[in-house]
Amino acid sequence: MARVSQAHLDARRRQILDGAAVCFARNGFHATSMQDVLKEVDLSAGAVYRYFSGKEELIGAIVGEVLGQVHEGFEEATRVSPPPPPDLLVASVLSRVLATKESLTVDGRPAFPRLVVQVWTETLRNDELAALLREGYGAVRETWTRIVRAYQEAGIMRPDVPPEDVARTMMAAAMGFLAQQALFGPTPAESLRDGLRALMSMRDHSLVNVPETGSN
């Protein structure tokens, strides 16, 4: 029997993960059966179960892969001194992740943002998936915290704000952007970049004349 190459095994695993991602994005995790996945990827049960034991393992692999890509994207920034500014950094990492998933569509629209929302929903009732996300997001938050400290040490970000608070805010911006993509349709990551850049350009509130409320 001819030995199957690693490249073939990797391609088959990629085929299964992508097909499952489309199914989950289209119908949700609970409404998707393994039969749906088999039909989507056009493979036998034996071929699929060689790689994954079921839906739980599939969704775990998909989530782990994406979180790994996001984490590595931000880790790269920690190797530069100072790191790229937040507007460029967030948009760059999001663009890169979205580009790897651009071939996955549901009804002509990108499947990845919809999949993200489906995963978030599933974590409310799936403790194992919730633990996986907490671990993954925790790693990303820790990396962002180090990035913020590097900004502060370089004197390009005010030092009186806890780095963890900035990290959570930048993650919220990225997560909110993906949610909007799922709800309202595709938007280029450049729009997030430009929005963050505009917010970053605002003067300190203490230097701005704010009208007093309740005045006649």
C-alpha positions as CSV (number, residue, x, y, z in Angstrom):
1,M,0.0,0.0,0.0
2,A,1.4,3.4,-1.0
3,R,2.3,5.7,1.9
4,V,0.1,8.8,2.1
5,S,2.2,12.0,2.2
6,Q,2.0,14.5,5.0
7,A,0.9,17.1,2.5
8,H,-2.1,15.0,1.5
9,L,-3.0,14.4,5.2
10,D,-2.8,18.1,5.9
11,A,-4.9,19.0,2.9
12,R,-7.6,16.5,3.9
13,R,-7.6,17.9,7.4
14,R,-7.9,21.4,6.0
15,Q,-10.8,20.3,3.8
16,I,-12.7,18.8,6.7
17,L,-12.1,21.8,9.0
18,D,-13.2,24.3,6.3
19,G,-16.3,22.3,5.4
20,A,-17.3,22.0,9.1
21,A,-16.8,25.7,9.6
22,V,-19.2,26.5,6.8
23,C,-21.8,24.1,8.2
24,F,-21.5,25.6,11.7
25,A,-21.7,29.1,10.3
26,R,-24.7,28.3,8.2
27,N,-26.9,26.3,10.7
28,G,-25.3,26.7,14.1
29,F,-23.5,24.1,16.1
30,H,-26.5,22.2,17.5
31,A,-28.5,22.1,14.2
32,T,-25.5,20.7,12.3
33,S,-25.0,17.0,12.3
34,M,-21.9,15.0,11.3
35,Q,-23.9,13.9,8.3
36,D,-24.1,17.5,7.2
37,V,-20.4,17.8,7.5
38,L,-19.8,14.6,5.5
39,K,-22.1,15.9,2.8
40,E,-20.3,19.3,2.8
41,V,-16.9,17.9,2.4
42,D,-18.0,15.0,0.1
43,L,-16.1,12.4,2.1
44,S,-17.0,9.1,3.8
45,A,-17.5,8.8,7.5
46,G,-14.3,6.7,7.8
47,A,-12.3,9.4,6.1
48,V,-13.6,12.2,8.4
49,Y,-13.5,10.1,11.7
50,R,-9.9,9.3,11.0
51,Y,-9.2,12.9,11.8
52,F,-11.9,14.0,14.2
53,S,-14.1,12.0,16.6
54,G,-17.1,14.3,16.3
55,K,-18.5,17.8,16.3
56,E,-17.0,18.7,19.7
57,E,-13.5,18.0,18.4
58,L,-14.1,19.8,15.2
59,I,-15.3,23.0,16.8
60,G,-12.4,22.8,19.2
61,A,-9.9,22.5,16.4
62,I,-11.4,25.4,14.5
63,V,-11.4,27.6,17.5
64,G,-7.9,26.7,18.6
65,E,-6.6,27.3,15.1
66,V,-8.1,30.8,14.8
67,L,-7.0,31.8,18.3
68,G,-3.5,30.6,17.5
69,Q,-3.4,32.8,14.4
70,V,-4.6,35.8,16.3
71,H,-2.2,35.2,19.2
72,E,0.8,34.8,16.9
73,G,-0.1,37.9,14.9
74,F,0.0,40.0,18.1
75,E,3.1,38.2,19.4
76,E,5.0,39.3,16.3
77,A,4.4,42.9,17.4
78,T,6.1,42.3,20.8
79,R,9.4,41.6,18.9
80,V,9.5,45.1,17.5
81,S,10.4,48.1,19.7
82,P,8.2,50.0,19.9
83,P,5.3,47.9,18.5
84,P,3.2,49.2,15.6
85,P,0.5,51.6,16.8
86,P,-2.9,50.0,17.8
87,D,-4.8,51.1,14.6
88,L,-2.3,49.5,12.3
89,L,-1.7,46.4,14.5
90,V,-5.4,45.4,15.0
91,A,-6.3,46.0,11.4
92,S,-3.2,44.1,10.1
93,V,-3.9,41.0,12.3
94,L,-7.6,41.0,11.5
95,S,-7.0,41.4,7.8
96,R,-4.6,38.5,7.9
97,V,-7.0,36.2,9.7
98,L,-9.9,37.1,7.5
99,A,-7.8,36.6,4.4
100,T,-7.2,33.0,5.4
101,K,-10.9,32.4,5.6
102,E,-12.1,34.4,2.6
103,S,-12.8,31.3,0.5
104,L,-15.4,30.2,3.1
105,T,-18.9,31.6,2.3
106,V,-22.5,31.1,3.2
107,D,-25.1,32.4,0.7
108,G,-22.4,34.5,-0.9
109,R,-21.3,36.2,2.3
110,P,-18.1,35.5,4.4
111,A,-18.7,32.6,6.7
112,F,-16.0,33.4,9.3
113,P,-17.7,36.3,11.1
114,R,-20.9,34.2,11.4
115,L,-18.9,31.3,12.7
116,V,-17.3,33.5,15.4
117,V,-20.8,34.6,16.7
118,Q,-21.9,31.0,16.6
119,V,-18.9,30.0,18.8
120,W,-19.6,32.8,21.3
121,T,-23.2,31.6,21.6
122,E,-22.1,28.0,22.1
123,T,-19.8,28.9,24.9
124,L,-22.8,29.9,27.0
125,R,-23.8,26.2,27.3
126,N,-20.6,24.4,26.5
127,D,-18.1,24.5,29.4
128,E,-15.3,22.8,27.5
129,L,-15.5,25.3,24.6
130,A,-15.8,28.2,27.1
131,A,-12.6,27.0,28.8
132,L,-10.8,26.9,25.5
133,L,-11.9,30.4,24.6
134,R,-10.9,31.7,28.1
135,E,-7.5,30.2,27.7
136,G,-7.1,31.6,24.1
137,Y,-8.4,35.0,24.9
138,G,-6.3,35.1,28.0
139,A,-3.2,34.5,26.0
140,V,-4.1,37.3,23.6
141,R,-4.9,39.6,26.4
142,E,-1.5,38.9,28.1
143,T,0.2,39.7,24.8
144,W,-1.7,42.9,24.3
145,T,-0.8,43.9,27.9
146,R,2.9,43.5,27.1
147,I,2.3,45.6,23.9
148,V,0.7,48.4,25.9
149,R,3.6,48.4,28.4
150,A,6.0,48.7,25.5
151,Y,4.0,51.8,24.3
152,Q,4.1,53.3,27.8
153,E,7.8,52.6,28.2
154,A,8.5,54.3,24.8
155,G,6.5,57.3,25.9
156,I,3.9,57.0,23.2
157,M,1.0,56.1,25.4
158,R,-0.1,57.8,28.6
159,P,1.3,55.8,31.6
160,D,-1.6,56.4,34.1
161,V,-4.0,53.8,32.5
162,P,-3.6,50.1,33.5
163,P,-2.2,48.1,30.6
164,E,-4.8,45.4,31.2
165,D,-7.6,47.9,30.6
166,V,-6.2,49.0,27.3
167,A,-5.7,45.4,26.3
168,R,-9.3,44.5,27.0
169,T,-10.5,47.6,25.1
170,M,-8.5,46.7,22.0
171,M,-9.8,43.2,22.1
172,A,-13.3,44.5,22.4
173,A,-12.8,46.7,19.3
174,A,-11.7,43.6,17.3
175,M,-14.5,41.4,18.6
176,G,-17.1,44.1,18.0
177,F,-15.8,44.6,14.4
178,L,-16.3,40.8,13.8
179,A,-19.8,41.0,15.3
180,Q,-20.7,43.8,13.0
181,Q,-19.4,41.8,10.0
182,A,-21.7,38.9,11.0
183,L,-24.7,41.1,11.5
184,F,-24.4,43.7,8.7
185,G,-22.1,42.3,6.1
186,P,-18.5,42.6,5.0
187,T,-16.5,45.7,5.9
188,P,-12.8,46.1,5.2
189,A,-10.5,46.1,8.2
190,E,-9.3,49.5,7.0
191,S,-12.5,51.0,8.4
192,L,-11.6,49.7,11.8
193,R,-8.0,51.1,11.3
194,D,-9.3,54.5,10.3
195,G,-11.8,54.6,13.2
196,L,-9.2,53.7,15.8
197,R,-6.8,56.3,14.2
198,A,-9.4,59.0,14.6
199,L,-10.1,58.1,18.2
200,M,-6.4,58.0,18.9
201,S,-6.0,61.5,17.5
202,M,-8.4,63.2,20.0
203,R,-6.9,65.7,22.4
204,D,-6.9,65.0,26.1
205,H,-10.4,65.7,27.5
206,S,-9.0,68.2,30.0
207,L,-7.9,70.4,27.1
208,V,-11.3,70.4,25.5
209,N,-14.1,72.9,26.5
210,V,-17.1,70.7,27.4
211,P,-20.4,72.6,27.7
212,E,-21.8,72.4,31.2
213,T,-25.1,70.5,31.4
214,G,-28.1,72.1,32.9
215,S,-27.1,75.6,32.0
216,N,-29.6,78.1,30.6
